[in-house]
Amino acid sequence: MFSIFNIIRNRRVYFIISLLLIIPGVVAMIYNTITLPTHTPWRLSVDFKEGSRFEIKFNGPATENQIRQVFQEVGGVSTVAITQLGNPADNTWQVRTDFLEGERGQNVRTALSERIAPLDDTVTRVDSVSPTVAAQTTSTAFFAVIAASLAILLFIWFSFRKAEHAFRYSACAIVALVHDLLVAAGLTAIFGIFFEWEIDALFLTAMLTVIGFSVQDTIVVYDRIRENLVRYRTDTFENIVTRSMVETLHRSLTISLLNILVMVALLLFGGASIQQFVAVLLIGLVSGTYSSIFTAVPLVVAWEEGSLFGTGESLSVPVPVPAK
């Protein structure tokens, strides 16, 4: 006999842990919505709001005041956010401004080169997004997440259509998916407050990937539950679910651990340009592994029993013995 940490019956503990992970992020998103000029839950990069982003490398010394003066006088912009990148000796800067169209942007580059120091054209680049494109990108991102969630809902419902209460499986998987999105989005908002993280198109890619991570382990456990419901008809639903978790736990943790190791390696040794993207993926992967075991499956049992919280009593089920 084997006692599996009482996951199902002690589900109240894991639901509380989920709330403790989600609430700080939600508070951070509310705080950002109130305090940021864009009134959004996160700091937006140029991908999601109108504006221009200059990455400039000078072949000589430069100061923030000099750069700001050129943008205000030549570019005629009022909003100028300047950040020095890398080693100060590299004289590399990132400048975010209001939207600067072609000729004005070129005039700014010329003025920077003439008034401060020559620019290194191999590094210097400009990204600009018009208000129309920014609005389209934002709406497309929102509908992409909604469409992916609906597709997952319908897929799980269709796959489990012959099982009793098939809709419950898909609904609980979506709850776990929302859990993972809130954890990743909330931590991004917190990092935005303390480290000035901004969300860009890669953030959207990361969140859509998190959706995939969120459901892969859940579907594996669900499928084993469906098989065991037929195999052990006389057993209780709670015992069948626990047995299914035991049988799939090793596989889920092994695959997730391998993915986590890859993400950690990319985070430590990858380039600075992808570190935020990898960090969001890593957060989502860890959260997805957690929610598959401690959120999605216990929610199915809670729905079946009509009780959100378990009894906390010990539950033992036999573990299959591998064939020699």
Wavefront OBJ file of the C-alpha trace (Angstrom):
o trace
v 0.000 0.000 0.000
v 1.155 3.542 -0.729
v 0.082 6.903 0.657
v 0.421 9.715 -1.873
v 0.882 12.931 0.110
v -2.920 13.082 0.480
v -3.066 15.464 -2.513
v -6.754 14.893 -3.178
v -8.029 15.056 0.388
v -5.659 17.856 1.421
v -6.463 19.895 -1.655
v -7.325 22.908 0.488
v -3.605 23.332 1.204
v -2.687 23.388 -2.477
v -5.554 25.700 -3.384
v -4.327 28.125 -0.713
v -0.774 27.901 -2.100
v -2.176 28.793 -5.523
v -3.939 31.829 -4.077
v -0.727 32.925 -2.355
v 1.046 32.739 -5.733
v -1.678 34.577 -7.628
v -2.766 37.367 -5.239
v 0.557 39.327 -5.147
v 0.636 39.321 -8.948
v -2.961 40.526 -9.191
v -2.181 43.303 -6.707
v 0.864 44.278 -8.802
v -1.264 44.364 -11.969
v -3.834 46.600 -10.245
v -1.044 48.848 -8.954
v 0.438 49.171 -12.447
v -2.969 49.932 -13.933
v -3.364 52.808 -11.493
v 0.161 54.224 -11.621
v 1.444 53.665 -15.171
v 0.745 56.358 -17.784
v -0.687 53.674 -20.103
v -3.068 52.438 -17.339
v -2.248 48.826 -18.173
v -1.330 45.889 -15.881
v 2.195 45.775 -17.332
v 4.762 48.149 -18.727
v 4.230 48.070 -22.480
v 7.070 47.950 -24.969
v 6.911 49.617 -28.332
v 5.195 46.482 -29.715
v 1.971 47.272 -27.829
v 1.886 51.049 -27.786
v 2.625 53.746 -30.279
v 6.142 55.045 -30.086
v 9.733 54.530 -31.170
v 12.609 52.674 -29.580
v 16.188 53.618 -30.409
v 19.155 51.432 -29.523
v 22.173 53.681 -30.002
v 25.894 53.013 -29.696
v 28.215 55.998 -29.747
v 31.844 55.781 -30.813
v 32.671 58.200 -28.039
v 31.434 59.455 -24.655
v 27.803 60.518 -24.252
v 25.566 61.612 -21.388
v 21.870 61.197 -20.737
v 21.273 64.946 -20.719
v 22.922 65.340 -24.133
v 20.784 62.589 -25.636
v 17.583 63.959 -24.092
v 18.296 67.437 -25.402
v 18.750 66.204 -28.985
v 15.499 64.220 -28.950
v 13.512 67.111 -27.497
v 14.965 69.825 -29.715
v 15.339 67.951 -33.022
v 12.672 65.273 -32.669
v 10.156 67.552 -30.979
v 9.030 64.826 -28.558
v 7.968 65.390 -24.975
v 8.359 61.841 -23.651
v 11.930 60.550 -23.574
v 12.910 57.522 -21.449
v 16.632 56.791 -21.531
v 18.414 53.681 -20.239
v 22.108 52.867 -20.486
v 22.746 49.312 -21.665
v 25.596 47.061 -20.606
v 28.966 48.415 -19.530
v 29.023 52.243 -19.313
v 32.277 52.199 -21.278
v 30.374 50.762 -24.267
v 28.354 53.985 -24.617
v 25.246 52.040 -25.627
v 21.827 53.509 -24.855
v 18.165 52.649 -25.245
v 15.793 55.568 -25.837
v 12.001 55.308 -25.894
v 10.038 58.238 -27.227
v 6.758 59.264 -28.779
v 6.220 58.028 -32.313
v 8.914 59.451 -34.623
v 8.214 59.059 -38.328
v 10.839 58.640 -41.072
v 12.405 62.056 -41.662
v 12.200 63.188 -38.054
v 13.814 59.950 -36.896
v 16.610 60.342 -39.437
v 17.157 63.954 -38.348
v 17.528 62.802 -34.759
v 20.142 60.211 -35.728
v 22.064 62.801 -37.713
v 21.950 65.263 -34.815
v 23.111 62.633 -32.342
v 26.097 61.835 -34.534
v 27.011 65.503 -35.101
v 26.377 66.943 -31.622
v 27.542 64.086 -29.372
v 29.680 61.435 -31.105
v 29.586 59.333 -34.291
v 27.131 56.427 -34.177
v 28.118 52.804 -34.661
v 25.727 51.813 -37.467
v 26.339 48.100 -36.898
v 24.590 48.326 -33.518
v 22.286 51.333 -33.803
v 18.710 50.501 -34.786
v 15.228 51.996 -34.555
v 11.854 50.286 -34.029
v 8.657 52.289 -34.470
v 5.008 51.345 -34.113
v 2.172 53.615 -35.172
v -0.945 53.996 -32.961
v -3.028 51.939 -35.410
v -0.579 49.030 -35.485
v -0.219 49.111 -31.685
v -3.994 48.873 -31.234
v -4.221 45.999 -33.724
v -1.383 44.111 -32.005
v -3.016 44.492 -28.592
v -6.440 43.296 -29.766
v -4.884 40.401 -31.714
v -2.953 39.293 -28.617
v -6.136 39.275 -26.537
v -8.131 37.276 -29.086
v -5.239 34.830 -29.597
v -5.283 33.870 -25.912
v -9.097 33.581 -25.894
v -9.088 31.464 -29.075
v -6.412 29.112 -27.702
v -8.371 28.651 -24.468
v -11.603 27.880 -26.314
v -9.821 25.417 -28.596
v -8.436 23.575 -25.570
v -11.867 23.566 -23.910
v -13.503 22.031 -26.978
v -10.674 19.547 -27.581
v -10.768 18.139 -24.045
v -14.575 18.014 -24.062
v -14.543 16.134 -27.380
v -11.806 13.727 -26.249
v -13.692 12.868 -23.048
v -17.205 13.048 -24.519
v -17.884 9.389 -23.656
v -16.843 9.840 -20.035
v -19.389 10.837 -17.416
v -19.503 14.615 -16.823
v -17.059 15.246 -19.680
v -17.449 19.016 -19.440
v -15.994 19.026 -15.932
v -12.606 17.864 -17.197
v -12.321 20.646 -19.764
v -13.632 23.296 -17.355
v -11.108 22.325 -14.653
v -8.308 22.285 -17.237
v -9.246 25.851 -18.215
v -9.208 26.888 -14.538
v -5.688 25.445 -14.255
v -4.728 27.253 -17.464
v -6.004 30.578 -16.061
v -4.057 29.812 -12.875
v -0.826 29.482 -14.882
v -1.480 32.611 -16.934
v -2.172 34.616 -13.773
v 1.015 33.345 -12.116
v 3.169 34.203 -15.149
v 1.442 37.528 -15.838
v 1.460 38.478 -12.160
v 5.158 37.810 -11.687
v 5.861 39.774 -14.875
v 3.930 42.707 -13.383
v 5.936 42.419 -10.144
v 9.221 42.355 -12.074
v 7.964 45.363 -14.012
v 7.675 47.303 -10.770
v 11.091 46.349 -9.402
v 13.142 45.733 -12.559
v 11.172 47.720 -15.176
v 10.303 44.679 -17.276
v 8.240 45.484 -20.340
v 6.020 43.128 -22.302
v 6.550 42.786 -26.039
v 5.619 40.377 -28.831
v 7.857 37.708 -27.275
v 5.777 37.947 -24.087
v 2.695 37.006 -26.112
v 4.607 34.061 -27.608
v 5.663 32.985 -24.117
v 2.091 33.156 -22.792
v 0.731 31.081 -25.674
v 3.478 28.530 -25.014
v 2.529 28.523 -21.321
v -0.996 27.544 -22.391
v 0.470 24.494 -24.105
v 2.611 23.635 -21.087
v -0.384 24.049 -18.812
v -2.531 21.362 -20.390
v -0.043 18.723 -21.539
v 0.395 17.028 -18.154
v -3.260 17.583 -17.269
v -4.427 15.710 -20.351
v -2.106 12.775 -19.553
v -3.615 12.403 -16.066
v -7.143 12.885 -17.392
v -6.600 10.166 -19.972
v -5.381 7.738 -17.324
v -8.436 8.591 -15.186
v -10.682 7.759 -18.147
v -8.944 4.389 -18.595
v -9.104 3.539 -14.895
v -12.776 4.462 -14.633
v -13.451 1.542 -16.980
v -10.873 -0.752 -15.396
v -11.890 -0.224 -11.751
v -15.648 0.234 -11.947
v -16.260 -0.812 -8.342
v -13.741 1.582 -6.788
v -14.541 5.093 -5.594
v -13.912 8.044 -7.901
v -11.395 9.521 -5.455
v -9.368 6.309 -5.312
v -9.397 6.015 -9.100
v -8.146 9.586 -9.502
v -5.415 9.075 -6.916
v -4.334 5.834 -8.570
v -4.171 7.624 -11.927
v -1.995 10.379 -10.455
v 0.392 7.822 -8.979
v 0.701 6.026 -12.314
v 1.474 9.209 -14.287
v 3.405 11.244 -11.723
v 6.850 9.923 -12.659
v 6.314 10.602 -16.361
v 5.003 14.142 -15.756
v 7.792 15.148 -13.396
v 10.532 13.657 -15.584
v 9.458 15.518 -18.730
v 8.894 18.768 -16.838
v 12.277 18.523 -15.118
v 14.038 18.060 -18.466
v 12.259 21.118 -19.876
v 13.080 23.132 -16.768
v 16.780 22.269 -17.055
v 16.790 23.479 -20.666
v 15.079 26.736 -19.668
v 17.491 27.331 -16.799
v 20.447 26.821 -19.149
v 18.984 29.329 -21.628
v 18.278 31.772 -18.807
v 21.840 31.585 -17.499
v 23.762 31.405 -20.760
v 21.393 32.813 -23.379
v 21.587 36.339 -24.688
v 20.120 39.277 -22.806
v 17.545 39.806 -25.548
v 15.770 36.504 -24.769
v 16.232 36.322 -20.996
v 12.846 37.839 -20.147
v 11.134 35.561 -22.681
v 12.844 32.489 -21.207
v 12.045 33.605 -17.650
v 8.323 33.834 -18.445
v 8.470 30.390 -20.082
v 10.241 28.959 -17.034
v 7.671 30.440 -14.662
v 4.847 29.088 -16.807
v 6.395 25.632 -17.045
v 6.857 25.327 -13.278
v 3.346 26.652 -12.668
v 1.914 24.313 -15.325
v 3.537 21.285 -13.712
v 2.182 22.353 -10.319
v -1.355 23.101 -11.518
v -1.674 19.813 -13.425
v -1.081 17.856 -10.232
v -2.373 20.137 -7.486
v -5.118 22.154 -9.193
v -6.750 20.609 -12.272
v -7.176 17.053 -10.974
v -8.224 17.939 -7.386
v -10.799 20.341 -8.864
v -12.389 17.474 -10.812
v -12.708 15.487 -7.575
v -14.039 18.524 -5.700
v -16.702 19.005 -8.383
v -17.624 15.313 -8.262
v -17.909 15.319 -4.462
v -19.565 18.735 -4.280
v -16.942 19.884 -1.776
v -14.183 22.365 -2.620
v -11.995 21.282 0.298
v -10.999 17.746 1.243
v -11.306 16.048 4.603
v -7.575 15.787 5.250
v -7.881 12.069 6.028
v -5.254 9.622 4.854
v -5.888 7.888 1.558
v -4.011 4.806 0.464
v -4.124 3.076 -2.878
v -2.118 0.191 -4.279
v 0.710 1.129 -6.588
v 1.286 -0.951 -9.728
v 4.445 -3.028 -9.404
v 6.641 -2.841 -12.529
v 7.126 -6.146 -14.291
v 10.584 -7.682 -13.827
l 1 2 3 4 5 6 7 8 9 10 11 12 13 14 15 16 17 18 19 20 21 22 23 24 25 26 27 28 29 30 31 32 33 34 35 36 37 38 39 40 41 42 43 44 45 46 47 48 49 50 51 52 53 54 55 56 57 58 59 60 61 62 63 64 65 66 67 68 69 70 71 72 73 74 75 76 77 78 79 80 81 82 83 84 85 86 87 88 89 90 91 92 93 94 95 96 97 98 99 100 101 102 103 104 105 106 107 108 109 110 111 112 113 114 115 116 117 118 119 120 121 122 123 124 125 126 127 128 129 130 131 132 133 134 135 136 137 138 139 140 141 142 143 144 145 146 147 148 149 150 151 152 153 154 155 156 157 158 159 160 161 162 163 164 165 166 167 168 169 170 171 172 173 174 175 176 177 178 179 180 181 182 183 184 185 186 187 188 189 190 191 192 193 194 195 196 197 198 199 200 201 202 203 204 205 206 207 208 209 210 211 212 213 214 215 216 217 218 219 220 221 222 223 224 225 226 227 228 229 230 231 232 233 234 235 236 237 238 239 240 241 242 243 244 245 246 247 248 249 250 251 252 253 254 255 256 257 258 259 260 261 262 263 264 265 266 267 268 269 270 271 272 273 274 275 276 277 278 279 280 281 282 283 284 285 286 287 288 289 290 291 292 293 294 295 296 297 298 299 300 301 302 303 304 305 306 307 308 309 310 311 312 313 314 315 316 317 318 319 320 321 322 323 324
